[in-house]
Amino acid sequence: VGGVEPVDINQCGPAYHNQVTERYRPLGTPGWSKGVPCPWQPAGLGRGGLVIYNSEYWTGWPISKAHLTNTIVHEVLH
């Protein structure tokens, strides 16, 4: 089941949700995105996470189509 909900990059979203958003250089370095698991849920269960894509991927930063395709899958799998 998919949908749209607000994303707060400073905290984990609802349990069992993988949230995706984008920011300019989320790690402060060109060419890097960020995958954040949410392991501090009640009872110590890791349920869900946050993917913050680097907006440069869509705004002119040089990245090959193959690397971009790999990045989209790679970050979500964190």
NUNUDO-852515 format. One record per atom (N, C-alpha, C, CB): x, y, z; residue in one letter. Coordinates in nm, 2 decimals. Glycine has a CB too. Layout:
<semis>
SEMI   east  north     up res
SEMI      X      Y      Z   a
...
</semis>
This chain:
<semis>
SEMI   east  north     up res
SEMI   0.09  -0.12   0.00   v
SEMI   0.00   0.00   0.00   v
SEMI   0.09   0.12   0.00   v
SEMI  -0.10   0.00   0.12   v
SEMI   0.07   0.21  -0.09   g
SEMI   0.15   0.34  -0.10   g
SEMI   0.06   0.46  -0.06   g
SEMI   0.20   0.35  -0.23   g
SEMI   0.13   0.57  -0.06   g
SEMI   0.06   0.69  -0.03   g
SEMI   0.16   0.80  -0.01   g
SEMI  -0.03   0.68   0.10   g
SEMI   0.10   0.92   0.03   v
SEMI   0.19   1.04   0.05   v
SEMI   0.16   1.08   0.19   v
SEMI   0.16   1.15  -0.05   v
SEMI   0.27   1.11   0.27   e
SEMI   0.25   1.16   0.41   e
SEMI   0.37   1.25   0.43   e
SEMI   0.25   1.04   0.51   e
SEMI   0.35   1.34   0.53   p
SEMI   0.46   1.43   0.56   p
SEMI   0.59   1.36   0.61   p
SEMI   0.42   1.54   0.66   p
SEMI   0.71   1.41   0.58   v
SEMI   0.83   1.35   0.62   v
SEMI   0.91   1.45   0.70   v
SEMI   0.92   1.30   0.50   v
SEMI   0.95   1.40   0.82   d
SEMI   1.03   1.48   0.91   d
SEMI   1.17   1.41   0.91   d
SEMI   0.97   1.50   1.06   d
SEMI   1.27   1.47   0.85   i
SEMI   1.40   1.40   0.85   i
SEMI   1.47   1.40   0.98   i
SEMI   1.49   1.47   0.75   i
SEMI   1.42   1.46   1.08   n
SEMI   1.48   1.46   1.22   n
SEMI   1.42   1.35   1.31   n
SEMI   1.46   1.59   1.28   n
SEMI   1.33   1.27   1.26   q
SEMI   1.28   1.16   1.34   q
SEMI   1.22   1.05   1.25   q
SEMI   1.17   1.21   1.43   q
SEMI   1.21   0.93   1.31   c
SEMI   1.15   0.82   1.24   c
SEMI   1.00   0.84   1.21   c
SEMI   1.17   0.69   1.31   c
SEMI   0.96   0.79   1.10   g
SEMI   0.81   0.80   1.07   g
SEMI   0.74   0.69   1.14   g
SEMI   0.79   0.79   0.92   g
SEMI   0.61   0.67   1.10   p
SEMI   0.53   0.56   1.16   p
SEMI   0.60   0.43   1.15   p
SEMI   0.39   0.57   1.11   p
SEMI   0.57   0.34   1.24   a
SEMI   0.62   0.20   1.23   a
SEMI   0.58   0.14   1.10   a
SEMI   0.57   0.12   1.35   a
SEMI   0.67   0.06   1.04   y
SEMI   0.66  -0.01   0.92   y
SEMI   0.64   0.07   0.79   y
SEMI   0.53  -0.10   0.93   y
SEMI   0.68   0.20   0.80   h
SEMI   0.68   0.29   0.69   h
SEMI   0.82   0.31   0.64   h
SEMI   0.60   0.42   0.72   h
SEMI   0.85   0.30   0.51   n
SEMI   0.97   0.35   0.45   n
SEMI   0.94   0.48   0.38   n
SEMI   1.03   0.24   0.35   n
SEMI   0.99   0.59   0.43   q
SEMI   0.97   0.72   0.38   q
SEMI   1.08   0.76   0.29   q
SEMI   0.94   0.82   0.49   q
SEMI   1.04   0.83   0.18   v
SEMI   1.14   0.88   0.08   v
SEMI   1.12   1.03   0.06   v
SEMI   1.12   0.80  -0.05   v
SEMI   1.23   1.10   0.06   t
SEMI   1.23   1.25   0.04   t
SEMI   1.36   1.29  -0.03   t
SEMI   1.20   1.33   0.17   t
SEMI   1.38   1.41  -0.06   e
SEMI   1.50   1.46  -0.12   e
SEMI   1.54   1.59  -0.05   e
SEMI   1.49   1.47  -0.27   e
SEMI   1.67   1.61  -0.05   r
SEMI   1.73   1.73   0.01   r
SEMI   1.86   1.76  -0.07   r
SEMI   1.76   1.73   0.16   r
SEMI   1.90   1.88  -0.07   y
SEMI   2.03   1.91  -0.14   y
SEMI   2.14   1.86  -0.05   y
SEMI   2.04   2.07  -0.16   y
SEMI   2.22   1.77  -0.10   r
SEMI   2.34   1.72  -0.03   r
SEMI   2.31   1.68   0.11   r
SEMI   2.45   1.82  -0.03   r
SEMI   2.23   1.58   0.13   p
SEMI   2.19   1.54   0.27   p
SEMI   2.31   1.50   0.36   p
SEMI   2.09   1.42   0.26   p
SEMI   2.42   1.46   0.30   l
SEMI   2.54   1.43   0.38   l
SEMI   2.64   1.54   0.38   l
SEMI   2.60   1.30   0.34   l
SEMI   2.61   1.65   0.31   g
SEMI   2.70   1.77   0.30   g
SEMI   2.81   1.75   0.19   g
SEMI   2.76   1.79   0.43   g
SEMI   2.80   1.64   0.11   t
SEMI   2.90   1.61   0.01   t
SEMI   2.83   1.59  -0.12   t
SEMI   2.98   1.49   0.05   t
SEMI   2.89   1.64  -0.23   p
SEMI   2.83   1.61  -0.36   p
SEMI   2.82   1.46  -0.39   p
SEMI   2.91   1.69  -0.47   p
SEMI   2.71   1.42  -0.45   g
SEMI   2.69   1.29  -0.50   g
SEMI   2.65   1.18  -0.40   g
SEMI   2.82   1.25  -0.56   g
SEMI   2.61   1.22  -0.28   w
SEMI   2.58   1.12  -0.18   w
SEMI   2.43   1.14  -0.14   w
SEMI   2.67   1.13  -0.06   w
SEMI   2.36   1.03  -0.12   s
SEMI   2.23   1.03  -0.06   s
SEMI   2.24   0.97   0.08   s
SEMI   2.12   0.95  -0.15   s
SEMI   2.13   0.95   0.15   k
SEMI   2.14   0.90   0.28   k
SEMI   2.03   0.80   0.31   k
SEMI   2.14   1.02   0.39   k
SEMI   2.06   0.69   0.36   g
SEMI   1.96   0.59   0.40   g
SEMI   1.97   0.58   0.55   g
SEMI   1.98   0.45   0.33   g
SEMI   1.85   0.59   0.62   v
SEMI   1.85   0.59   0.76   v
SEMI   1.75   0.49   0.82   v
SEMI   1.81   0.74   0.82   v
SEMI   1.81   0.38   0.88   p
SEMI   1.71   0.29   0.94   p
SEMI   1.66   0.35   1.07   p
SEMI   1.79   0.15   0.97   p
SEMI   1.55   0.30   1.11   c
SEMI   1.49   0.35   1.24   c
SEMI   1.49   0.23   1.34   c
SEMI   1.34   0.40   1.21   c
SEMI   1.60   0.21   1.40   p
SEMI   1.61   0.09   1.50   p
SEMI   1.56   0.12   1.64   p
SEMI   1.75   0.05   1.50   p
SEMI   1.53   0.24   1.67   w
SEMI   1.49   0.28   1.81   w
SEMI   1.34   0.28   1.83   w
SEMI   1.55   0.41   1.85   w
SEMI   1.27   0.19   1.77   q
SEMI   1.13   0.17   1.79   q
SEMI   1.10   0.10   1.92   q
SEMI   1.06   0.10   1.67   q
SEMI   0.98   0.11   1.97   p
SEMI   0.94   0.04   2.09   p
SEMI   0.98  -0.11   2.08   p
SEMI   0.79   0.05   2.12   p
SEMI   1.03  -0.17   2.19   a
SEMI   1.07  -0.31   2.20   a
SEMI   1.20  -0.34   2.12   a
SEMI   0.96  -0.40   2.15   a
SEMI   1.27  -0.23   2.08   g
SEMI   1.39  -0.25   2.01   g
SEMI   1.38  -0.30   1.87   g
SEMI   1.48  -0.34   2.08   g
SEMI   1.27  -0.30   1.81   l
SEMI   1.25  -0.35   1.67   l
SEMI   1.28  -0.24   1.57   l
SEMI   1.11  -0.40   1.65   l
SEMI   1.36  -0.28   1.46   g
SEMI   1.38  -0.19   1.35   g
SEMI   1.27  -0.21   1.25   g
SEMI   1.52  -0.22   1.29   g
SEMI   1.18  -0.11   1.24   r
SEMI   1.07  -0.12   1.16   r
SEMI   1.05   0.01   1.08   r
SEMI   0.94  -0.15   1.24   r
SEMI   1.10   0.01   0.96   g
SEMI   1.08   0.13   0.87   g
SEMI   1.21   0.20   0.86   g
SEMI   0.98   0.22   0.93   g
SEMI   1.21   0.31   0.79   g
SEMI   1.33   0.39   0.77   g
SEMI   1.30   0.51   0.68   g
SEMI   1.44   0.31   0.71   g
SEMI   1.41   0.58   0.65   l
SEMI   1.40   0.71   0.57   l
SEMI   1.51   0.71   0.47   l
SEMI   1.41   0.83   0.67   l
SEMI   1.47   0.74   0.35   v
SEMI   1.57   0.76   0.24   v
SEMI   1.57   0.91   0.20   v
SEMI   1.53   0.67   0.11   v
SEMI   1.68   0.97   0.20   i
SEMI   1.69   1.11   0.16   i
SEMI   1.78   1.11   0.04   i
SEMI   1.75   1.20   0.28   i
SEMI   1.72   1.13  -0.08   y
SEMI   1.80   1.14  -0.20   y
SEMI   1.86   1.28  -0.22   y
SEMI   1.71   1.11  -0.32   y
SEMI   1.97   1.28  -0.28   n
SEMI   2.04   1.40  -0.31   n
SEMI   1.97   1.47  -0.43   n
SEMI   2.19   1.38  -0.34   n
SEMI   1.92   1.59  -0.41   s
SEMI   1.85   1.65  -0.52   s
SEMI   1.93   1.68  -0.64   s
SEMI   1.78   1.78  -0.47   s
SEMI   2.07   1.68  -0.62   e
SEMI   2.16   1.70  -0.73   e
SEMI   2.14   1.60  -0.85   e
SEMI   2.30   1.70  -0.69   e
SEMI   2.09   1.48  -0.81   y
SEMI   2.08   1.38  -0.91   y
SEMI   1.98   1.42  -1.02   y
SEMI   2.02   1.25  -0.85   y
SEMI   1.89   1.51  -0.99   w
SEMI   1.79   1.56  -1.09   w
SEMI   1.82   1.70  -1.14   w
SEMI   1.65   1.54  -1.03   w
SEMI   1.92   1.77  -1.09   t
SEMI   1.94   1.91  -1.12   t
SEMI   2.08   1.94  -1.18   t
SEMI   1.93   1.99  -0.99   t
SEMI   2.13   1.84  -1.25   g
SEMI   2.25   1.87  -1.33   g
SEMI   2.38   1.81  -1.28   g
SEMI   2.27   2.01  -1.34   g
SEMI   2.39   1.75  -1.16   w
SEMI   2.51   1.69  -1.12   w
SEMI   2.54   1.57  -1.21   w
SEMI   2.50   1.64  -0.97   w
SEMI   2.66   1.56  -1.26   p
SEMI   2.69   1.45  -1.36   p
SEMI   2.69   1.31  -1.30   p
SEMI   2.83   1.48  -1.43   p
SEMI   2.59   1.23  -1.34   i
SEMI   2.58   1.10  -1.30   i
SEMI   2.52   1.01  -1.41   i
SEMI   2.49   1.08  -1.17   i
SEMI   2.59   0.90  -1.44   s
SEMI   2.54   0.82  -1.55   s
SEMI   2.40   0.76  -1.52   s
SEMI   2.64   0.71  -1.59   s
SEMI   2.33   0.72  -1.63   k
SEMI   2.20   0.66  -1.61   k
SEMI   2.22   0.53  -1.53   k
SEMI   2.14   0.63  -1.75   k
SEMI   2.32   0.45  -1.55   a
SEMI   2.34   0.33  -1.48   a
SEMI   2.36   0.35  -1.33   a
SEMI   2.46   0.25  -1.54   a
SEMI   2.44   0.45  -1.30   h
SEMI   2.47   0.48  -1.16   h
SEMI   2.34   0.54  -1.09   h
SEMI   2.58   0.58  -1.14   h
SEMI   2.27   0.62  -1.16   l
SEMI   2.14   0.68  -1.10   l
SEMI   2.04   0.56  -1.08   l
SEMI   2.08   0.78  -1.20   l
SEMI   2.03   0.47  -1.17   t
SEMI   1.94   0.36  -1.15   t
SEMI   1.98   0.28  -1.03   t
SEMI   1.93   0.27  -1.28   t
SEMI   2.11   0.25  -1.02   n
SEMI   2.16   0.17  -0.90   n
SEMI   2.14   0.25  -0.77   n
SEMI   2.31   0.14  -0.92   n
SEMI   2.16   0.38  -0.77   t
SEMI   2.14   0.46  -0.65   t
SEMI   2.00   0.46  -0.60   t
SEMI   2.18   0.60  -0.68   t
SEMI   1.90   0.47  -0.69   i
SEMI   1.76   0.47  -0.66   i
SEMI   1.73   0.34  -0.58   i
SEMI   1.67   0.48  -0.78   i
SEMI   1.77   0.22  -0.63   v
SEMI   1.75   0.10  -0.56   v
SEMI   1.83   0.08  -0.44   v
SEMI   1.78  -0.02  -0.66   v
SEMI   1.96   0.12  -0.44   h
SEMI   2.06   0.10  -0.33   h
SEMI   2.01   0.17  -0.21   h
SEMI   2.19   0.16  -0.37   h
SEMI   1.97   0.30  -0.22   e
SEMI   1.93   0.37  -0.10   e
SEMI   1.80   0.32  -0.03   e
SEMI   1.91   0.52  -0.13   e
SEMI   1.71   0.28  -0.11   v
SEMI   1.58   0.22  -0.05   v
SEMI   1.61   0.09   0.02   v
SEMI   1.48   0.20  -0.16   v
SEMI   1.71   0.01  -0.03   l
SEMI   1.74  -0.11   0.04   l
SEMI   1.82  -0.10   0.17   l
SEMI   1.82  -0.20  -0.05   l
SEMI   1.87   0.02   0.20   h
SEMI   1.93   0.04   0.33   h
SEMI   1.83   0.01   0.44   h
SEMI   1.99   0.19   0.35   h
</semis>
